[in-house]
Amino acid sequence: MLRTTLLRRSEIDNPLDRRQARVTIITILGYLLLALWLGPFPAYSLEKVSAVYTSISGGYAPLWVGKEKQAFEQYGLDIHLIYMRGTIPTSAALANGEIEFIQAGASTYIPYAAHFHW
C-alpha cells in the first residue's frame, strides 16, 4: 500500500524553510553566473625552452628520457634539446639568452665562472 505523507500548513509556511530555500536558490544562481562569467578554461600553450647537453653519455639519460616520455610537457615546457661541445660556446649561448639552461658537469664551468667579477 502506497502511503503519502502530507505536510501540515504550519510546516510549509515556516519562515525558516522559506529563507533556507531562498538562500539555496541564490547560491545556485550565484555559482551558475560565476561559471558563465569565467567560461571554459583557456588552453595554455607550452613554453618553449632550449636545453644544451655537453656530451653523449649515460649521465644525460634523465634529460633524454624526460623528453621522450613527455615529462616536461606535464609542467608546461616544450623542451628542445641541443648537443653542444665546449665550455666557451655553451656559456656564450647561455649568456646571450639563446638557451635557457645547460646540463653539464660543474667542474667544466667553475674555472670559466672564476673569470667573471660579479
Secondary structure, DSSP 8 states (H G I E B T S, - for coil): --------HHHHT-HHHHHHHHHHHHHHHHHHHHHHHH-S------EEEEEEE-S-SGGGHHHHHHHHTTTTGGGTEEEEEEE--SHHHHHHHHHHTS-SEEE--HHHHHHHHHT---
